[in-house]
Amino acid sequence: MKPWIYLVAFIATIPLANWMIGNVGAFCIDDGPCMLPVGFGWAAPSGVLAVGAALVLRDLVQEEFGLKVAFAAVLIGAILSYVLADPYIAMASFAAYALAETADLLVYSKLRQKSIELAVLASGLVGSVIDSAVFLLIAFGSMQFIEGQILGKLWVSIIAAIVLKIIRR
């Protein structure tokens, strides 16, 4: 895959996640998000899958373009998130995205030399927890879906780490 596709896909994930929250899901809560089951009886706002992909794609952007471009892409994604979403979702998404992707970037950078798979998994976990907590608290004033949010994002990170391990062999 061409490296610029990672960059475009990464930047597009947050507007996609914001759109999914209101439009895609197994069921939608009145005046709340559309939900998807993520396993173990938990559900999460549907944008969780796109955000999980964002955490992995940011790592790939950093691999291909370096730290400065990855950080610039985080800023562009955060701004798009703010501009394109409804006001509550926009503020929550902007704050969650900026904080989680920055934490993901820092953790990934620190662990990358040891193992790309470990870096993707660990940075995905850290980013998932931060993104989930910040987003839910600001968007819905509740941590009600925190387990599902984290699990949904973690599935994407786990799958990506496995795929990277297979590809590298």
C-alpha positions as CSV (number, residue, x, y, z in Angstrom):
1,M,0.0,0.0,0.0
2,K,1.3,3.5,-0.8
3,P,2.3,5.4,2.3
4,W,0.2,8.5,1.4
5,I,-2.9,6.2,1.7
6,Y,-2.1,5.7,5.4
7,L,-2.0,9.5,5.9
8,V,-5.3,10.2,4.1
9,A,-7.0,7.2,5.8
10,F,-5.8,8.4,9.2
11,I,-7.0,11.9,8.7
12,A,-10.4,10.6,7.4
13,T,-11.0,8.3,10.4
14,I,-12.2,10.9,12.8
15,P,-14.8,12.5,10.6
16,L,-15.9,9.0,9.8
17,A,-16.1,8.1,13.5
18,N,-18.2,11.2,14.2
19,W,-20.6,10.4,11.4
20,M,-20.9,6.8,12.5
21,I,-21.9,7.8,16.0
22,G,-25.2,9.3,14.7
23,N,-25.8,7.0,11.7
24,V,-24.5,3.5,12.0
25,G,-25.2,0.8,14.6
26,A,-27.1,-2.2,15.7
27,F,-29.4,0.2,17.7
28,C,-29.5,3.9,18.5
29,I,-30.2,5.5,21.8
30,D,-32.7,8.3,21.9
31,D,-30.7,11.6,22.0
32,G,-27.6,9.5,22.2
33,P,-25.2,7.4,20.1
34,C,-25.8,4.5,17.7
35,M,-24.3,1.4,19.3
36,L,-22.5,-1.7,18.2
37,P,-21.8,-4.9,20.2
38,V,-18.1,-5.3,20.8
39,G,-18.1,-8.6,22.7
40,F,-18.6,-10.0,26.2
41,G,-22.0,-8.4,26.4
42,W,-20.7,-4.9,26.0
43,A,-21.7,-2.3,23.4
44,A,-20.0,0.9,22.3
45,P,-20.8,4.0,20.3
46,S,-20.2,2.9,16.7
47,G,-17.4,5.3,16.0
48,V,-15.2,3.2,18.1
49,L,-14.2,1.1,15.2
50,A,-13.0,4.1,13.2
51,V,-11.2,5.4,16.2
52,G,-9.5,2.1,16.8
53,A,-8.3,2.2,13.1
54,A,-7.1,5.8,13.7
55,L,-4.8,4.6,16.5
56,V,-3.2,2.0,14.3
57,L,-3.1,4.2,11.2
58,R,-1.3,7.0,13.2
59,D,1.5,4.5,14.0
60,L,1.8,3.6,10.3
61,V,1.9,7.3,9.4
62,Q,4.7,7.8,11.8
63,E,6.6,4.7,10.4
64,E,6.3,6.1,6.8
65,F,6.6,9.8,7.3
66,G,8.2,10.4,10.7
67,L,7.2,12.0,14.0
68,K,6.7,15.6,12.6
69,V,4.3,14.5,9.9
70,A,2.4,12.2,12.3
71,F,2.0,15.0,14.8
72,A,0.8,17.4,12.1
73,A,-1.7,14.8,10.9
74,V,-3.0,14.5,14.5
75,L,-3.6,18.3,14.5
76,I,-5.3,18.2,11.1
77,G,-7.5,15.3,12.3
78,A,-8.4,17.2,15.5
79,I,-9.4,20.3,13.6
80,L,-11.5,18.3,11.1
81,S,-13.1,16.6,14.0
82,Y,-14.1,19.9,15.5
83,V,-15.3,21.4,12.2
84,L,-17.3,18.5,10.9
85,A,-19.2,17.1,13.9
86,D,-22.2,18.3,15.9
87,P,-21.1,20.7,18.7
88,Y,-21.1,18.2,21.6
89,I,-19.6,15.5,19.6
90,A,-17.1,17.9,18.1
91,M,-15.8,19.2,21.4
92,A,-15.6,15.7,22.9
93,S,-14.0,14.3,19.7
94,F,-11.5,17.1,19.4
95,A,-10.3,16.8,23.0
96,A,-10.3,13.0,23.0
97,Y,-8.6,12.7,19.6
98,A,-5.9,15.3,20.4
99,L,-5.0,13.8,23.8
100,A,-5.3,10.1,22.8
101,E,-3.4,10.5,19.5
102,T,-0.6,12.5,21.3
103,A,-0.3,9.8,24.0
104,D,-0.4,7.1,21.3
105,L,2.4,8.9,19.4
106,L,4.6,9.2,22.5
107,V,4.1,5.6,23.6
108,Y,4.7,4.3,20.1
109,S,7.8,6.4,19.7
110,K,9.3,5.0,23.0
111,L,8.5,1.4,22.3
112,R,9.1,1.2,18.5
113,Q,12.8,0.3,18.7
114,K,11.9,-2.8,20.8
115,S,9.1,-4.2,18.7
116,I,6.7,-2.7,16.2
117,E,4.0,-5.1,17.3
118,L,4.5,-4.2,21.0
119,A,4.5,-0.5,20.1
120,V,1.2,-0.8,18.1
121,L,-0.5,-2.8,20.9
122,A,0.7,-0.7,23.8
123,S,0.1,2.6,22.2
124,G,-3.3,1.4,21.0
125,L,-4.2,0.5,24.6
126,V,-3.0,3.8,26.1
127,G,-4.8,5.7,23.3
128,S,-8.0,3.7,23.7
129,V,-8.2,4.4,27.4
130,I,-7.6,8.1,27.1
131,D,-9.8,8.5,24.0
132,S,-12.7,6.6,25.7
133,A,-12.6,8.4,29.0
134,V,-12.3,11.9,27.6
135,F,-14.8,11.4,24.8
136,L,-17.5,9.8,27.0
137,L,-17.2,12.3,29.8
138,I,-17.4,15.3,27.5
139,A,-19.9,14.0,24.9
140,F,-22.3,12.2,27.2
141,G,-21.3,13.2,30.8
142,S,-21.0,9.6,31.7
143,M,-18.5,6.7,31.6
144,Q,-21.4,4.3,31.0
145,F,-19.8,2.8,27.8
146,I,-16.1,2.9,28.8
147,E,-15.6,-0.9,28.8
148,G,-17.1,-1.3,25.3
149,Q,-15.2,1.7,24.0
150,I,-11.9,0.4,25.2
151,L,-12.6,-3.2,24.0
152,G,-13.8,-2.1,20.6
153,K,-10.6,-0.1,20.0
154,L,-8.5,-2.8,21.4
155,W,-9.8,-5.3,19.0
156,V,-8.5,-3.2,16.1
157,S,-5.1,-2.8,17.8
158,I,-4.8,-6.6,18.5
159,I,-5.8,-7.5,14.9
160,A,-3.2,-4.9,13.6
161,A,-0.5,-6.3,15.8
162,I,-1.2,-9.8,14.6
163,V,-1.2,-8.8,11.0
164,L,2.0,-6.9,11.4
165,K,3.6,-9.9,13.0
166,I,2.5,-12.2,10.1
167,I,3.7,-9.7,7.5
168,R,7.1,-9.3,9.1
169,R,7.7,-13.0,9.1
